[in-house]
Amino acid sequence: MSAAGLAVAARPLRPAAGGFFLREYLRVLGGRQARLVSAFMLYGIVGLPVVLGRPDEEMLSAVRTWFGGSQIELKLFLFAWFDLAMNKIAIFSAALLGAGIITDERSKGMLDIYLAKPISLRRYFVVKVLAAAAAMATLHVGATLAGALFFGGSVRGFALSPYLLMSFVHLFAAVFATIFAGVMAVSVHRKLISLLTSVVVLSALVSLAFVGFYNPSLRAISVLNPLYHGVALIDTAEAARARDAVAPVLWLAGYSALALAYGARRAAALAGEE
């Protein structure tokens, strides 16, 4: 970044933050990446009943072992939707929405121009990543509502209340993934590398999300994996209540806040603010 860019980056942000956030949110939501995410989610919704139409016996046996034998069709659906579909979709969607934060502007030589306004690079990053996370949340809610309408008539064992409750919790997992991708972008500096890093790390977290179910003795360690909390209610799905969502949501909100704070510090360091 040029000396002029560093100088303007050190200026404090004034009341324009709200307008900047709204413009950025609408830009992300109307962009090509958001359309790709919408296509991923629509494909997952339409394809899931096909997958569940003839479930593999090994999968059924695994679901019974991991989550208990009651309400097996409901638990199979929740496992398939939130792990096989939404977790995988969230990984790539988060990388698409978050990996270009700051790296796009730098690669195009446009960062100094954006920073010619009274905004610090720290605040610039925070607003950009929160706008991307808000766009992800909007798309996630849209997919949840579309799924509620579609699955009711196409999936055996579907129950609206546990589906909506788990969708609410998983929303925070998708938000965390988007913020994480933004942190990788400001940490790695190159878009392709940050995108691949986000996908690899988030894929590893998804792969380990069910370790506490496979081996209950590891459940205490699983809380260290943010994406575990996005699926933590599957084994009690038929009896889960709103209060059961409080703990996983708080864990995910805490992890998101930590990731956002770290990313803001990285952005500030780039501008020599710290």
Contacts in CASP RR format, 6 or more apart in sequence:
PFRMAT RR
TARGET T0000
AUTHOR 0000-0000-0000
METHOD contacts of the structure
MODEL  1
MSAAGLAVAARPLRPAAGGFFLREYLRVLGGRQARLVSAFMLYGIVGLPV
VLGRPDEEMLSAVRTWFGGSQIELKLFLFAWFDLAMNKIAIFSAALLGAG
IITDERSKGMLDIYLAKPISLRRYFVVKVLAAAAAMATLHVGATLAGALF
FGGSVRGFALSPYLLMSFVHLFAAVFATIFAGVMAVSVHRKLISLLTSVV
VLSALVSLAFVGFYNPSLRAISVLNPLYHGVALIDTAEAARARDAVAPVL
WLAGYSALALAYGARRAAALAGEE
1 9 0 8 1.000
1 106 0 8 1.000
1 111 0 8 1.000
1 112 0 8 1.000
1 270 0 8 1.000
1 271 0 8 1.000
2 112 0 8 1.000
4 112 0 8 1.000
5 111 0 8 1.000
5 112 0 8 1.000
5 115 0 8 1.000
5 116 0 8 1.000
6 271 0 8 1.000
6 272 0 8 1.000
8 112 0 8 1.000
8 115 0 8 1.000
8 116 0 8 1.000
8 117 0 8 1.000
8 118 0 8 1.000
9 115 0 8 1.000
9 119 0 8 1.000
9 120 0 8 1.000
9 121 0 8 1.000
9 124 0 8 1.000
9 271 0 8 1.000
9 273 0 8 1.000
10 120 0 8 1.000
10 271 0 8 1.000
10 272 0 8 1.000
10 273 0 8 1.000
11 118 0 8 1.000
11 119 0 8 1.000
11 120 0 8 1.000
12 118 0 8 1.000
12 120 0 8 1.000
13 118 0 8 1.000
13 119 0 8 1.000
13 120 0 8 1.000
13 123 0 8 1.000
14 118 0 8 1.000
16 117 0 8 1.000
16 118 0 8 1.000
16 119 0 8 1.000
17 119 0 8 1.000
17 123 0 8 1.000
17 127 0 8 1.000
18 127 0 8 1.000
20 119 0 8 1.000
20 127 0 8 1.000
21 127 0 8 1.000
21 130 0 8 1.000
21 131 0 8 1.000
21 134 0 8 1.000
24 127 0 8 1.000
24 128 0 8 1.000
24 131 0 8 1.000
25 131 0 8 1.000
25 134 0 8 1.000
25 135 0 8 1.000
27 131 0 8 1.000
28 34 0 8 1.000
28 97 0 8 1.000
28 131 0 8 1.000
28 132 0 8 1.000
28 135 0 8 1.000
29 135 0 8 1.000
29 138 0 8 1.000
29 139 0 8 1.000
33 96 0 8 1.000
33 97 0 8 1.000
34 97 0 8 1.000
34 135 0 8 1.000
34 139 0 8 1.000
36 93 0 8 1.000
36 96 0 8 1.000
37 89 0 8 1.000
37 93 0 8 1.000
37 96 0 8 1.000
37 97 0 8 1.000
37 136 0 8 1.000
37 139 0 8 1.000
38 139 0 8 1.000
38 143 0 8 1.000
40 89 0 8 1.000
40 92 0 8 1.000
40 93 0 8 1.000
41 89 0 8 1.000
41 93 0 8 1.000
41 139 0 8 1.000
41 140 0 8 1.000
41 142 0 8 1.000
41 143 0 8 1.000
41 146 0 8 1.000
42 143 0 8 1.000
42 146 0 8 1.000
44 85 0 8 1.000
44 89 0 8 1.000
45 143 0 8 1.000
45 146 0 8 1.000
45 147 0 8 1.000
45 150 0 8 1.000
45 151 0 8 1.000
46 150 0 8 1.000
48 77 0 8 1.000
48 80 0 8 1.000
48 81 0 8 1.000
48 85 0 8 1.000
48 151 0 8 1.000
48 155 0 8 1.000
49 150 0 8 1.000
49 151 0 8 1.000
49 154 0 8 1.000
49 155 0 8 1.000
51 80 0 8 1.000
51 84 0 8 1.000
52 76 0 8 1.000
52 77 0 8 1.000
52 80 0 8 1.000
52 155 0 8 1.000
52 156 0 8 1.000
53 156 0 8 1.000
55 76 0 8 1.000
59 76 0 8 1.000
60 72 0 8 1.000
60 76 0 8 1.000
63 69 0 8 1.000
63 72 0 8 1.000
63 75 0 8 1.000
63 76 0 8 1.000
63 79 0 8 1.000
64 72 0 8 1.000
66 210 0 8 1.000
66 213 0 8 1.000
66 214 0 8 1.000
66 235 0 8 1.000
67 75 0 8 1.000
67 79 0 8 1.000
67 213 0 8 1.000
67 234 0 8 1.000
67 235 0 8 1.000
67 237 0 8 1.000
68 75 0 8 1.000
68 235 0 8 1.000
69 75 0 8 1.000
70 238 0 8 1.000
71 157 0 8 1.000
71 159 0 8 1.000
71 237 0 8 1.000
71 238 0 8 1.000
73 156 0 8 1.000
73 157 0 8 1.000
74 157 0 8 1.000
74 158 0 8 1.000
74 159 0 8 1.000
74 162 0 8 1.000
74 237 0 8 1.000
74 238 0 8 1.000
75 234 0 8 1.000
75 235 0 8 1.000
75 237 0 8 1.000
75 238 0 8 1.000
77 151 0 8 1.000
77 155 0 8 1.000
77 156 0 8 1.000
77 157 0 8 1.000
77 158 0 8 1.000
77 163 0 8 1.000
78 162 0 8 1.000
78 163 0 8 1.000
78 166 0 8 1.000
78 234 0 8 1.000
78 237 0 8 1.000
79 234 0 8 1.000
81 151 0 8 1.000
81 163 0 8 1.000
82 166 0 8 1.000
82 170 0 8 1.000
82 230 0 8 1.000
82 231 0 8 1.000
82 234 0 8 1.000
83 206 0 8 1.000
83 209 0 8 1.000
83 210 0 8 1.000
83 231 0 8 1.000
86 143 0 8 1.000
86 170 0 8 1.000
86 174 0 8 1.000
87 173 0 8 1.000
87 206 0 8 1.000
87 209 0 8 1.000
87 227 0 8 1.000
87 231 0 8 1.000
88 206 0 8 1.000
90 136 0 8 1.000
90 140 0 8 1.000
90 170 0 8 1.000
90 173 0 8 1.000
90 174 0 8 1.000
90 177 0 8 1.000
90 202 0 8 1.000
91 177 0 8 1.000
91 198 0 8 1.000
91 199 0 8 1.000
91 202 0 8 1.000
91 203 0 8 1.000
91 206 0 8 1.000
92 199 0 8 1.000
93 136 0 8 1.000
93 139 0 8 1.000
93 174 0 8 1.000
93 177 0 8 1.000
93 178 0 8 1.000
94 136 0 8 1.000
94 174 0 8 1.000
94 177 0 8 1.000
94 178 0 8 1.000
94 180 0 8 1.000
94 181 0 8 1.000
94 198 0 8 1.000
94 202 0 8 1.000
95 181 0 8 1.000
95 195 0 8 1.000
95 198 0 8 1.000
95 199 0 8 1.000
95 202 0 8 1.000
96 195 0 8 1.000
97 132 0 8 1.000
97 135 0 8 1.000
97 136 0 8 1.000
97 178 0 8 1.000
97 181 0 8 1.000
98 129 0 8 1.000
98 132 0 8 1.000
98 178 0 8 1.000
98 181 0 8 1.000
98 182 0 8 1.000
98 185 0 8 1.000
98 198 0 8 1.000
99 181 0 8 1.000
99 182 0 8 1.000
99 184 0 8 1.000
99 185 0 8 1.000
99 191 0 8 1.000
99 194 0 8 1.000
99 195 0 8 1.000
99 198 0 8 1.000
100 182 0 8 1.000
100 185 0 8 1.000
100 191 0 8 1.000
100 194 0 8 1.000
100 195 0 8 1.000
101 125 0 8 1.000
101 128 0 8 1.000
101 129 0 8 1.000
101 132 0 8 1.000
101 182 0 8 1.000
101 185 0 8 1.000
101 186 0 8 1.000
102 111 0 8 1.000
102 121 0 8 1.000
102 124 0 8 1.000
102 125 0 8 1.000
102 128 0 8 1.000
102 185 0 8 1.000
102 186 0 8 1.000
102 267 0 8 1.000
102 270 0 8 1.000
103 185 0 8 1.000
103 186 0 8 1.000
103 188 0 8 1.000
103 189 0 8 1.000
103 190 0 8 1.000
103 191 0 8 1.000
103 194 0 8 1.000
104 191 0 8 1.000
105 111 0 8 1.000
105 114 0 8 1.000
106 189 0 8 1.000
107 191 0 8 1.000
114 124 0 8 1.000
115 121 0 8 1.000
115 124 0 8 1.000
119 127 0 8 1.000
120 268 0 8 1.000
120 271 0 8 1.000
120 273 0 8 1.000
121 267 0 8 1.000
121 268 0 8 1.000
121 270 0 8 1.000
121 271 0 8 1.000
121 273 0 8 1.000
122 264 0 8 1.000
122 265 0 8 1.000
122 267 0 8 1.000
122 268 0 8 1.000
122 271 0 8 1.000
122 273 0 8 1.000
124 267 0 8 1.000
125 186 0 8 1.000
125 263 0 8 1.000
125 264 0 8 1.000
125 266 0 8 1.000
125 267 0 8 1.000
126 260 0 8 1.000
126 264 0 8 1.000
126 267 0 8 1.000
129 178 0 8 1.000
129 179 0 8 1.000
129 182 0 8 1.000
129 183 0 8 1.000
129 260 0 8 1.000
129 263 0 8 1.000
130 260 0 8 1.000
132 178 0 8 1.000
132 181 0 8 1.000
132 182 0 8 1.000
133 175 0 8 1.000
133 178 0 8 1.000
133 179 0 8 1.000
133 256 0 8 1.000
136 174 0 8 1.000
136 175 0 8 1.000
136 177 0 8 1.000
136 178 0 8 1.000
137 171 0 8 1.000
137 174 0 8 1.000
137 175 0 8 1.000
140 167 0 8 1.000
140 170 0 8 1.000
140 171 0 8 1.000
140 174 0 8 1.000
141 171 0 8 1.000
144 164 0 8 1.000
144 167 0 8 1.000
144 171 0 8 1.000
148 160 0 8 1.000
148 163 0 8 1.000
148 164 0 8 1.000
151 158 0 8 1.000
151 163 0 8 1.000
152 158 0 8 1.000
152 160 0 8 1.000
159 237 0 8 1.000
159 238 0 8 1.000
162 233 0 8 1.000
162 237 0 8 1.000
162 238 0 8 1.000
162 240 0 8 1.000
165 233 0 8 1.000
165 240 0 8 1.000
165 241 0 8 1.000
165 242 0 8 1.000
165 244 0 8 1.000
165 245 0 8 1.000
166 230 0 8 1.000
166 231 0 8 1.000
166 233 0 8 1.000
166 234 0 8 1.000
166 237 0 8 1.000
166 240 0 8 1.000
168 245 0 8 1.000
168 249 0 8 1.000
169 229 0 8 1.000
169 230 0 8 1.000
169 232 0 8 1.000
169 233 0 8 1.000
169 245 0 8 1.000
169 248 0 8 1.000
169 249 0 8 1.000
169 252 0 8 1.000
170 230 0 8 1.000
170 231 0 8 1.000
172 229 0 8 1.000
172 230 0 8 1.000
172 248 0 8 1.000
172 249 0 8 1.000
172 252 0 8 1.000
172 253 0 8 1.000
172 256 0 8 1.000
173 226 0 8 1.000
173 227 0 8 1.000
173 229 0 8 1.000
173 230 0 8 1.000
173 231 0 8 1.000
173 252 0 8 1.000
175 252 0 8 1.000
175 256 0 8 1.000
176 226 0 8 1.000
176 227 0 8 1.000
176 252 0 8 1.000
176 255 0 8 1.000
176 256 0 8 1.000
176 259 0 8 1.000
177 198 0 8 1.000
177 202 0 8 1.000
177 227 0 8 1.000
179 256 0 8 1.000
179 259 0 8 1.000
179 260 0 8 1.000
180 198 0 8 1.000
180 201 0 8 1.000
180 202 0 8 1.000
180 259 0 8 1.000
181 194 0 8 1.000
181 195 0 8 1.000
181 198 0 8 1.000
181 202 0 8 1.000
182 194 0 8 1.000
182 198 0 8 1.000
182 263 0 8 1.000
183 259 0 8 1.000
183 260 0 8 1.000
183 262 0 8 1.000
183 263 0 8 1.000
183 266 0 8 1.000
184 194 0 8 1.000
184 195 0 8 1.000
184 197 0 8 1.000
184 198 0 8 1.000
184 201 0 8 1.000
185 191 0 8 1.000
185 194 0 8 1.000
185 198 0 8 1.000
186 263 0 8 1.000
186 266 0 8 1.000
186 267 0 8 1.000
186 270 0 8 1.000
187 194 0 8 1.000
187 263 0 8 1.000
187 266 0 8 1.000
188 194 0 8 1.000
188 197 0 8 1.000
202 227 0 8 1.000
205 225 0 8 1.000
205 226 0 8 1.000
205 227 0 8 1.000
206 227 0 8 1.000
208 222 0 8 1.000
208 225 0 8 1.000
208 227 0 8 1.000
208 228 0 8 1.000
209 222 0 8 1.000
209 225 0 8 1.000
209 227 0 8 1.000
209 228 0 8 1.000
209 230 0 8 1.000
209 231 0 8 1.000
210 228 0 8 1.000
210 231 0 8 1.000
211 218 0 8 1.000
211 221 0 8 1.000
211 222 0 8 1.000
211 225 0 8 1.000
211 228 0 8 1.000
212 218 0 8 1.000
212 219 0 8 1.000
212 221 0 8 1.000
212 222 0 8 1.000
212 228 0 8 1.000
213 219 0 8 1.000
213 234 0 8 1.000
213 235 0 8 1.000
222 228 0 8 1.000
223 229 0 8 1.000
223 251 0 8 1.000
226 251 0 8 1.000
226 252 0 8 1.000
226 255 0 8 1.000
229 247 0 8 1.000
229 248 0 8 1.000
229 249 0 8 1.000
229 251 0 8 1.000
229 252 0 8 1.000
230 248 0 8 1.000
230 252 0 8 1.000
232 247 0 8 1.000
232 248 0 8 1.000
233 240 0 8 1.000
233 244 0 8 1.000
233 245 0 8 1.000
233 248 0 8 1.000
236 244 0 8 1.000
265 274 0 8 1.000
268 274 0 8 1.000
END
